[in-house]
């Protein structure tokens, strides 16, 4: 079982990773970025719920 701290830690690290990826993708390929944002959001919601 996960403790609340572990979940929060994972969530924060995911947000950091996502932000880095997001900004890189905006500069390189905006269209692909939009697709990836939706894919990531859907994927992460499935993990949480």
C-alpha positions, 0 to 999 in steps of 0.5 A: 500500500502507498502512503500519502507521502509516496503518492504526493512525491510521485505526483510532484515528480510527474508534474516536474517531468511533465512541465519540462517535457511540455516546454520542450515540446512547445518549442519543437513541435506544438501540434505533437505537444497538444496530442501528447498533453491529452494522452498524458492527462488521460494516462495519469487520470487512469492511474489515479482513479 
